[in-house]
Amino acid sequence: MLVGGTRALLLGPVAVHPTRQGEGLGALLMTASIEKARALGWHRVMLVGDEPYYSRFGFAKLEGVEMPPPTNPERVLGIELQEGAWLGVAGEVTRCL
Ligand SMILES: CC(C)(COP(=O)(O)OP(=O)(O)OC[C@H]1O[C@@H](n2cnc3c(N)ncnc32)[C@H](O)[C@@H]1OP(=O)(O)O)[C@@H](O)C(=O)NCCC(=O)NCCS
């Protein structure tokens, strides 16, 4: 995706079948995805989700990153794979064509 013109990887949606939740599969998917993104050279990753869950992997609320409505801005989260990668990155999220 592009965030105000800057490339960012959009992760997810992440979901685990209700009968297998709480077994660590979500954490496995998250850590593997983050490592893959890092290996591929991505500097920043974003997702839409619950901060109380995703903060354990290093995600925090992104300020000024605008997903199309009805996305709740409180659920727009990001992680830096390179220090400072989200600094000054804001604006509308659009497809990277
Ligand atoms: C969120 C989800 C992907 C996590 O996958 P999982 O395999 O159950 O996660 P894990 O086993 O790695 O971790 C379980 C822990 O996460 C916690 N957790 C799960 N969903 C949570 C949420 N929305 N907010 C806060 N904590 C959450 C559980 O309480 C559990 O806590 P514990 O480790 O203290 O017991 C999965 O529960 C799911 O698909 N939920 C339905 C869809 C959803 O709500 N997605 C998230 C928003 S996009």
PDBQT file of the ligand as one rigid body, heavy atoms in Angstrom, charges set to zero:
ROOT
HETATM    1  C1  LIG A 101      -6.961 -12.417  17.421  1.00  0.00    +0.000 C 
HETATM    2  C2  LIG A 101      -6.596 -13.814  16.948  1.00  0.00    +0.000 C 
HETATM    3  C3  LIG A 101      -6.048 -13.779  15.512  1.00  0.00    +0.000 C 
HETATM    4  C4  LIG A 101      -5.488 -14.361  17.873  1.00  0.00    +0.000 C 
HETATM    5  O1  LIG A 101      -5.131 -15.660  17.474  1.00  0.00    +0.000 OA
HETATM    6  P1  LIG A 101      -4.867 -16.796  18.586  1.00  0.00    +0.000 P 
HETATM    7  O2  LIG A 101      -4.253 -17.962  17.905  1.00  0.00    +0.000 OA
HETATM    8  O3  LIG A 101      -6.119 -17.028  19.361  1.00  0.00    +0.000 OA
HETATM    9  O4  LIG A 101      -3.788 -16.018  19.498  1.00  0.00    +0.000 OA
HETATM   10  P2  LIG A 101      -2.686 -16.590  20.459  1.00  0.00    +0.000 P 
HETATM   11  O5  LIG A 101      -3.016 -18.000  20.850  1.00  0.00    +0.000 OA
HETATM   12  O6  LIG A 101      -1.374 -16.341  19.859  1.00  0.00    +0.000 OA
HETATM   13  O7  LIG A 101      -2.820 -15.616  21.704  1.00  0.00    +0.000 OA
HETATM   14  C5  LIG A 101      -3.903 -15.741  22.588  1.00  0.00    +0.000 C 
HETATM   15  C6  LIG A 101      -3.896 -14.562  23.538  1.00  0.00    +0.000 C 
HETATM   16  O8  LIG A 101      -4.352 -13.391  22.840  1.00  0.00    +0.000 OA
HETATM   17  C7  LIG A 101      -5.426 -12.813  23.571  1.00  0.00    +0.000 C 
HETATM   18  N1  LIG A 101      -6.335 -12.148  22.629  1.00  0.00    +0.000 N 
HETATM   19  C8  LIG A 101      -7.026 -12.716  21.612  1.00  0.00    +0.000 A 
HETATM   20  N2  LIG A 101      -7.739 -11.783  20.969  1.00  0.00    +0.000 NA
HETATM   21  C9  LIG A 101      -7.510 -10.617  21.609  1.00  0.00    +0.000 A 
HETATM   22  C10 LIG A 101      -7.971  -9.299  21.425  1.00  0.00    +0.000 A 
HETATM   23  N3  LIG A 101      -8.831  -8.992  20.438  1.00  0.00    +0.000 N 
HETATM   24  N4  LIG A 101      -7.503  -8.346  22.257  1.00  0.00    +0.000 NA
HETATM   25  C11 LIG A 101      -6.644  -8.636  23.250  1.00  0.00    +0.000 A 
HETATM   26  N5  LIG A 101      -6.159  -9.870  23.474  1.00  0.00    +0.000 NA
HETATM   27  C12 LIG A 101      -6.594 -10.844  22.657  1.00  0.00    +0.000 A 
HETATM   28  C13 LIG A 101      -6.061 -13.979  24.279  1.00  0.00    +0.000 C 
HETATM   29  O9  LIG A 101      -6.815 -13.540  25.385  1.00  0.00    +0.000 OA
HETATM   30  C14 LIG A 101      -4.832 -14.762  24.717  1.00  0.00    +0.000 C 
HETATM   31  O10 LIG A 101      -4.266 -14.141  25.842  1.00  0.00    +0.000 OA
HETATM   32  P3  LIG A 101      -3.269 -14.909  26.856  1.00  0.00    +0.000 P 
HETATM   33  O11 LIG A 101      -2.035 -15.231  26.065  1.00  0.00    +0.000 OA
HETATM   34  O12 LIG A 101      -3.011 -13.924  27.941  1.00  0.00    +0.000 OA
HETATM   35  O13 LIG A 101      -4.033 -16.117  27.278  1.00  0.00    +0.000 OA
HETATM   36  C15 LIG A 101      -7.794 -14.803  17.030  1.00  0.00    +0.000 C 
HETATM   37  O14 LIG A 101      -8.246 -14.844  18.373  1.00  0.00    +0.000 OA
HETATM   38  C16 LIG A 101      -8.927 -14.460  16.095  1.00  0.00    +0.000 C 
HETATM   39  O15 LIG A 101      -8.940 -14.865  14.915  1.00  0.00    +0.000 OA
HETATM   40  N6  LIG A 101      -9.935 -13.749  16.601  1.00  0.00    +0.000 N 
HETATM   41  C17 LIG A 101     -11.097 -13.395  15.810  1.00  0.00    +0.000 C 
HETATM   42  C18 LIG A 101     -10.796 -12.296  14.840  1.00  0.00    +0.000 C 
HETATM   43  C19 LIG A 101     -10.250 -11.086  15.549  1.00  0.00    +0.000 C 
HETATM   44  O16 LIG A 101     -10.768 -10.653  16.567  1.00  0.00    +0.000 OA
HETATM   45  N7  LIG A 101      -9.140 -10.575  15.023  1.00  0.00    +0.000 N 
HETATM   46  C20 LIG A 101      -8.435  -9.485  15.658  1.00  0.00    +0.000 C 
HETATM   47  C21 LIG A 101      -8.812  -8.163  15.168  1.00  0.00    +0.000 C 
HETATM   48  S1  LIG A 101      -8.421  -7.960  13.484  1.00  0.00    +0.000 SA
ENDROOT
TORSDOF 0
